[in-house]
Amino acid sequence: MTISVVQTKSGAVVGTSLTLTLGATTAGNCLVVCVGQGYNTVSVSGITLGGSAGNFAKATGTNENAGEYGADGEIWVDPNCAGGQTSLVISISGGYVLAAVAYEISGLSGGGAVDKVSTAGGIGTAITSGATSTTTAAAEIWVGLSSTEFTSSTITGPSSPWTNVIQNSYASGFGSFAAGYQIVSATGAATYASTQSSNYWAGAVVTLKAVTTSTYNATATVAGAGAIATPAVAQGSNAAPA
């Protein structure tokens, strides 16, 4: 099955809870939520879909704290989401501003979707997630983020083939956040890199594997006729040989 991004939703708020309104989700798709906060020691306290925590779990994240200021970036994944849901709520603790980008993705391999992750943090104009180790599958989607402290107001995401959502000055004229994805067809090391004015930052990236299918060949022996090969059938398919 081919990987496809079904929908992308984003938002930001001065507060500790952000609600994103989705188009109705499709059961079994994967939701990937990139969250950034830019003030103090903060973290995601929970994500709900349609009022339920569902299958969400933190895939990776990092906090670069500098006392009063700092940056946090986290990527959460629900590998097998409920269908028909339109409300996604992200909550944080320890801060009061946040930005988020949510992706609904089809064609991923259920509970085994997450492959490699990497995070990094620091201060300066260059933001990076650091590089993952080499991915294990050729067909994957890579999703990354760059999050800056509250006082930073501009950010530039990585160039093509990344598809980015940029949120500059998202919190009362301050704060910057970027998230993006690319669909790949070869193994490699994933890095999500951005640039900003010189402030504290956090970066993260996760790679997720496509559904894989395998085939088998069967033979049947008919009396007096010898062996007759039957067509290959994909495992899990309802198709019957002709």
C-alpha positions in Angstrom: 0.0 0.0 0.0 1.3 3.5 -0.9 1.9 6.0 1.9 -0.3 9.1 1.6 -0.9 12.1 3.8 -4.7 12.3 4.0 -4.9 15.6 5.9 -2.7 18.2 7.7 -4.1 20.5 10.4 -2.2 23.1 12.4 -2.8 25.7 15.1 -1.3 27.6 18.1 -2.5 29.1 21.3 -1.5 31.2 24.3 -2.7 28.7 26.8 -2.2 25.1 27.9 -4.6 23.3 25.7 -5.0 23.4 21.9 -7.9 21.9 19.9 -7.4 21.1 16.2 -10.5 20.4 14.1 -10.0 17.6 11.7 -11.8 16.2 8.8 -13.4 12.9 9.9 -10.6 10.4 10.4 -10.5 7.0 8.8 -10.2 4.0 11.1 -6.8 2.3 11.0 -4.9 5.3 9.7 -1.9 6.8 11.6 -2.0 10.2 13.3 1.3 11.9 13.9 1.2 15.0 16.0 4.2 17.4 16.2 4.1 19.7 19.2 6.3 22.7 20.1 6.4 24.9 23.2 8.6 27.8 23.8 8.7 28.8 27.4 10.1 27.3 30.6 10.3 23.6 31.3 7.2 22.2 29.5 6.0 18.9 28.2 2.9 17.4 26.6 0.7 16.0 29.3 -1.7 14.2 26.9 -3.4 14.1 23.5 -7.0 13.0 23.0 -8.9 12.1 19.8 -12.7 12.6 20.1 -12.3 12.8 23.8 -10.4 9.5 24.2 -6.7 9.0 24.7 -6.8 6.1 22.2 -3.5 4.7 21.1 -1.4 7.9 21.4 2.2 7.5 22.7 5.2 9.8 22.6 7.6 8.6 19.9 10.4 11.1 20.6 11.0 14.5 22.0 13.5 16.8 23.8 13.5 19.8 26.1 16.2 22.5 25.9 15.7 24.4 29.1 17.4 27.6 30.1 15.7 28.5 33.3 12.9 31.0 32.5 13.3 30.3 28.8 13.7 27.1 26.8 12.2 25.1 24.0 10.4 21.7 23.9 9.6 19.6 20.8 7.7 16.3 20.9 6.3 13.9 18.3 3.3 11.7 19.3 1.9 8.8 17.3 -1.5 7.0 17.2 -0.7 4.2 14.8 -4.2 2.9 14.5 -6.7 5.7 15.0 -10.4 5.6 15.6 -12.6 6.5 12.6 -15.0 9.4 12.2 -13.3 11.7 14.8 -13.0 15.4 14.2 -11.5 16.8 17.5 -7.9 16.5 18.5 -6.9 18.1 21.8 -3.3 18.6 22.9 -2.5 19.6 26.5 0.8 20.7 28.0 2.1 21.3 31.6 4.7 23.7 32.8 4.2 26.4 30.1 1.5 28.6 28.6 2.1 28.7 24.8 2.1 25.9 22.2 1.9 25.2 18.5 1.1 21.9 16.8 0.8 20.2 13.4 -1.2 17.0 13.0 -0.9 14.6 10.1 -3.3 11.8 9.2 -1.4 9.2 7.2 -2.6 6.1 5.3 -0.5 3.1 4.2 1.5 2.7 7.4 2.2 -0.6 9.2 -0.1 -0.3 12.2 1.6 -0.8 15.6 5.0 -1.4 14.0 5.0 1.9 12.1 7.8 3.8 14.1 11.2 2.9 12.8 13.9 5.4 13.8 14.0 8.6 15.9 16.4 11.4 16.7 16.4 14.5 18.8 18.7 17.4 19.6 18.7 20.8 21.4 20.9 23.8 21.7 21.2 27.6 21.1 22.0 29.4 17.9 20.7 30.0 14.4 20.9 26.4 13.1 18.3 23.9 14.4 18.6 20.2 13.8 17.0 17.0 14.9 20.3 15.2 14.5 20.5 12.3 12.1 18.7 9.0 12.8 20.5 5.7 12.2 19.9 4.2 8.7 16.2 3.3 8.3 15.3 -0.3 7.9 12.7 0.0 5.1 12.8 1.8 1.7 9.2 2.9 1.7 8.8 5.3 4.7 7.5 8.7 5.7 9.8 11.0 7.6 8.3 13.6 10.0 10.3 16.3 11.8 9.9 19.5 13.8 11.9 22.5 14.9 10.7 24.4 18.0 12.2 27.6 19.5 12.0 29.5 22.7 9.2 32.1 23.3 11.4 35.1 22.3 12.1 33.8 18.8 9.7 35.1 16.1 10.9 33.7 12.8 11.9 30.3 11.5 12.7 28.8 8.1 12.1 25.1 7.5 14.1 22.7 5.3 13.8 22.8 1.5 12.2 20.4 -0.8 11.6 17.4 -0.7 10.3 18.4 2.7 6.7 19.7 2.8 6.6 22.2 5.8 4.1 24.0 7.9 5.7 27.2 9.4 4.2 29.1 12.3 6.0 32.3 13.0 5.0 34.7 15.8 2.4 32.2 17.0 2.2 33.5 20.6 1.3 37.1 20.9 4.0 38.1 18.4 6.6 35.6 19.6 7.5 32.0 19.2 8.3 30.0 16.1 7.6 26.4 15.1 8.1 24.3 12.0 7.0 20.8 11.1 7.3 18.9 7.9 7.3 15.5 6.2 8.8 13.7 3.1 7.8 10.4 1.6 10.8 8.3 0.6 11.5 5.2 -1.4 15.1 4.4 -0.3 16.7 3.8 3.1 18.8 6.6 4.6 19.4 8.7 7.7 16.6 11.3 8.4 17.4 14.8 9.6 15.0 17.7 9.9 16.9 21.1 9.9 15.8 24.7 10.1 17.2 28.2 10.7 16.1 30.9 13.1 17.3 34.0 15.0 19.8 33.0 17.7 17.8 31.5 20.6 17.3 28.1 22.4 15.8 25.4 20.2 14.7 21.8 20.1 14.6 19.5 17.1 13.1 16.0 16.5 12.4 13.6 13.7 10.7 10.2 13.4 10.5 7.7 10.5 7.5 5.5 9.9 7.3 2.3 7.8 4.8 1.5 5.1 2.6 -1.6 5.1 4.5 -4.5 3.6 2.9 -7.4 1.8 4.3 -10.8 0.9 3.2 -13.5 -1.4 3.2 -17.3 -1.4 3.0 -19.8 -4.2 1.0 -23.0 -3.8 0.8 -26.1 -6.0 -2.0 -28.6 -6.3 -1.8 -32.1 -7.7 -4.8 -33.3 -9.7 -5.1 -37.0 -10.3 -3.7 -38.0 -13.7 -2.7 -34.4 -14.5 0.5 -33.7 -12.5 1.2 -30.5 -10.6 -0.7 -27.4 -11.4 0.6 -24.1 -10.1 -1.9 -21.6 -8.6 -1.4 -17.9 -8.8 0.4 -16.0 -6.0 -2.0 -14.6 -3.5 -1.1 -11.7 -1.1 -1.3 -12.7 2.5 -4.3 -11.3 4.2 -6.1 -10.8 0.9 -9.6 -12.1 0.4 -8.9 -12.8 -3.2 -9.2 -16.4 -4.4 -7.1 -18.0 -7.2 -8.8 -18.0 -10.6 
